[in-house]
């Protein structure tokens, strides 16, 4: 029987290679088209984009007291004075009738003294520089005019009259240190109006000098507490006033009036920067 051979090994290899080339030529374009139509599926996972944070410098808006040119405030305290006159009978004997006063009394001599009374006021000022200011303050105080009378071997104090003292002062205030809370000195010109409740001959207006020393304690940029001690000195004119008794015939008197009115005061206040 005749046997037929399918071919040698090299022939089979060439045939297989030829078949692969034909398959690639036929199906290659189809696979490429399918890949183009089926893109990579989006999973939604991305690397976070780094955020650029811009650093902004915060503008300081804190208010300083020196930023406020004007300031106002209220104050209250105590004010007193010295003797206004000394009087005694020329005979050295008690007057035949009591002295005319709110509280009449018998005596051969007495001193009229301005007692310490309650005072209150308002002030307004303007800063003219870092260390000094101009200030105006209006204050009013009510004083008992006391008669310190000698009665035999003892002495008594009687209410002679009541006086109201109104003061308008224009002053320069100078800081002693450049701090938010600071001590200060004050120098100013004072106008004093003296008004009596009973003895209208004592009413008068005088110009004088006022000195002060104080301390400002800052609570906030807007508000401060203030304490000030003051001394004021002005002229005093007793005019035609003469103490009188309740008798028809007045005794001969030795009257020694004061020539100056001295006032001492201590005030506490609240200051607001505008």
C-alpha positions in Angstrom: 0.0 0.0 0.0 1.3 3.3 -0.9 1.6 5.7 2.0 1.1 9.5 1.6 3.1 11.8 3.8 1.4 15.1 5.0 4.7 16.9 4.7 7.7 17.7 6.5 8.0 19.5 9.9 9.1 22.7 8.3 6.1 22.7 6.0 3.7 22.4 8.9 5.4 25.4 10.8 5.1 27.6 7.7 1.5 26.8 7.4 0.8 27.6 11.0 2.5 31.0 10.7 0.6 31.8 7.6 -2.7 31.0 9.5 -1.8 33.4 12.4 -1.0 36.2 10.0 -4.4 35.8 8.3 -6.3 35.7 11.6 -4.5 38.9 12.8 -5.3 40.7 9.6 -9.0 39.7 9.9 -9.7 40.2 13.6 -7.1 42.9 14.5 -9.2 45.9 13.3 -12.2 44.5 15.1 -10.4 44.3 18.5 -9.0 47.8 18.1 -12.5 49.2 17.4 -13.9 47.4 20.4 -11.3 48.8 22.7 -11.9 52.3 21.4 -15.7 52.0 22.0 -15.1 50.6 25.6 -12.9 53.2 27.4 -11.5 52.6 30.9 -14.3 52.8 33.4 -14.2 55.8 35.8 -14.0 54.7 39.4 -14.4 58.2 40.8 -11.2 57.9 42.8 -8.8 60.8 42.3 -5.9 62.1 44.3 -7.0 65.2 46.2 -5.9 68.5 44.7 -3.8 70.3 47.2 -5.5 73.4 48.4 -3.5 76.6 48.3 -4.3 78.6 51.5 -3.5 82.2 51.3 -2.3 83.6 54.6 -3.9 87.0 55.2 -2.6 89.2 57.9 -5.5 90.3 60.1 -5.5 94.0 60.5 -5.4 95.1 64.1 -8.5 97.0 64.9 -7.8 97.5 68.6 -8.5 101.0 69.6 -6.0 103.0 71.6 -7.0 105.9 73.9 -4.6 108.1 72.0 -6.6 107.5 68.9 -9.5 109.5 70.5 -8.9 113.2 70.4 -11.9 114.1 72.6 -13.0 112.8 76.0 -15.8 113.6 78.3 -16.7 112.5 81.8 -18.6 112.9 85.1 -17.2 113.3 88.6 -18.2 113.5 92.2 -16.5 114.0 95.5 -16.0 116.2 98.5 -14.9 119.8 98.7 -14.1 122.0 101.7 -12.5 125.4 102.5 -11.0 127.5 105.3 -12.1 130.4 107.5 -14.0 133.3 105.9 -13.9 135.7 108.8 -13.3 136.0 112.5 -15.5 138.4 114.6 -15.7 139.4 118.2 -17.3 142.1 120.3 -15.1 145.1 121.1 -16.0 144.8 124.8 -15.0 141.1 125.0 -18.4 140.3 126.5 -21.1 138.1 124.9 -23.5 140.0 122.6 -26.7 141.1 124.3 -28.8 139.1 121.8 -28.1 136.0 119.7 -26.3 136.2 116.4 -28.6 136.1 113.4 -28.0 132.7 111.8 -29.8 129.6 110.6 -29.2 128.3 114.2 -29.0 131.5 116.4 -26.4 131.4 119.2 -24.9 133.6 121.9 -21.1 134.2 122.0 -18.6 137.0 122.3 -16.6 135.7 119.3 -16.7 133.1 116.5 -15.0 132.0 113.3 -17.0 131.4 110.1 -15.7 128.3 108.4 -16.5 126.7 105.1 -17.3 123.1 105.9 -16.7 120.1 103.6 -19.6 119.4 101.3 -20.7 117.2 98.4 -19.5 118.2 95.0 -20.3 117.0 91.5 -19.3 118.1 88.0 -18.8 117.4 84.3 -15.7 117.7 82.2 -14.6 117.7 78.6 -11.2 117.7 77.1 -9.1 117.4 73.9 -5.7 115.7 73.6 -3.3 118.1 72.1 -0.4 115.7 72.0 0.8 112.4 73.3 1.6 113.8 76.8 -0.8 116.7 77.4 -4.4 117.8 77.0 -6.7 120.8 77.4 -9.6 120.3 79.7 -12.7 122.3 80.9 -14.7 121.2 83.9 -17.8 122.6 85.6 -18.4 121.7 89.2 -20.8 122.7 91.9 -20.5 122.1 95.7 -22.8 123.0 98.6 -21.2 124.0 101.9 -22.4 124.6 105.4 -21.0 127.9 106.7 -20.3 126.9 110.3 -19.9 129.3 113.2 -17.3 128.0 115.7 -18.2 130.0 118.7 -16.6 130.5 122.1 -19.1 130.2 124.9 -17.5 130.7 128.3 -14.9 128.0 128.8 -16.3 125.8 126.0 -16.9 126.0 122.3 -19.8 125.1 120.1 -20.5 124.8 116.3 -23.6 126.3 114.9 -25.0 126.6 111.3 -24.6 130.2 110.2 -25.6 129.9 106.6 -25.3 127.7 103.5 -23.2 128.5 100.5 -23.2 127.1 97.0 -19.9 127.2 95.1 -19.9 126.9 91.3 -16.6 126.6 89.6 -15.6 126.7 85.9 -12.0 125.8 85.2 -9.9 125.7 82.1 -6.8 123.6 82.7 -3.9 121.9 81.1 -3.4 118.2 82.0 0.1 116.8 81.7 0.8 113.0 81.8 3.8 112.0 84.0 4.4 108.7 82.1 3.5 107.5 78.6 1.3 104.6 79.6 -2.3 103.6 79.3 -2.8 104.2 83.0 -0.9 107.2 84.3 -0.5 109.9 87.0 -0.9 113.5 85.9 -0.6 117.1 86.9 -3.1 119.8 86.2 -2.8 123.6 86.2 -5.7 125.9 85.3 -7.6 129.2 85.7 -10.7 129.0 87.8 -13.8 131.2 87.9 -15.7 130.8 91.3 -19.2 131.9 91.9 -20.2 132.1 95.6 -23.9 132.2 96.4 -25.3 132.4 100.0 -28.7 131.1 100.9 -29.4 133.8 103.5 -26.6 136.5 103.6 -26.8 137.8 100.0 -24.1 140.3 100.7 -21.6 137.4 100.5 -22.5 136.6 96.8 -19.5 137.2 94.5 -17.5 136.1 91.5 -13.8 135.6 91.7 -11.0 134.5 89.4 -8.3 132.3 90.8 -5.8 129.5 90.2 -6.4 125.7 90.5 -3.8 123.0 90.9 -4.4 119.3 90.7 -2.8 115.9 90.8 -4.5 112.8 89.7 -4.4 109.3 88.3 -6.2 107.7 85.3 -6.8 103.9 85.4 -7.7 102.5 82.0 -10.6 100.0 82.1 -10.8 99.6 78.3 -9.9 101.7 75.3 -13.2 103.5 75.7 -13.5 104.0 79.5 -11.2 105.0 82.4 -11.6 105.7 86.1 -10.2 109.0 87.3 -9.2 110.3 90.7 -8.0 113.9 91.3 -7.1 116.0 94.3 -7.4 119.8 93.8 -6.5 123.0 95.4 -8.0 126.3 94.4 -7.2 129.7 95.5 -9.0 132.9 94.6 -9.7 136.3 96.2 -12.5 136.8 98.7 -14.2 140.1 99.2 -16.6 140.4 102.2 -17.8 143.7 100.9 -20.3 145.5 103.1 -21.3 142.4 105.0 -21.2 142.6 108.8 -22.5 139.8 111.1 -25.5 141.1 113.0 -27.3 140.2 116.2 -31.0 140.1 116.9 -30.8 143.3 119.0 -32.0 146.6 117.8 -28.7 148.3 118.8 -25.8 146.4 117.3 -22.6 145.9 119.3 -19.3 147.3 118.2 -17.4 144.6 116.5 -13.9 143.7 115.5 -14.2 142.0 112.1 -11.2 140.2 110.5 -12.2 138.9 107.1 -10.1 136.5 104.9 -8.7 138.0 101.8 -8.5 134.7 100.0 -10.8 131.8 99.4 -9.1 128.4 99.7 -10.8 125.3 98.4 -9.7 121.7 98.8 -11.4 118.9 96.8 -11.1 115.1 96.1 -13.0 113.9 93.1 -13.6 110.4 91.5 -14.9 110.3 87.9 -15.5 108.2 84.9 -13.9 109.2 81.6 -15.1 108.2 78.1 -13.0 108.5 75.0 -14.9 109.7 71.9 
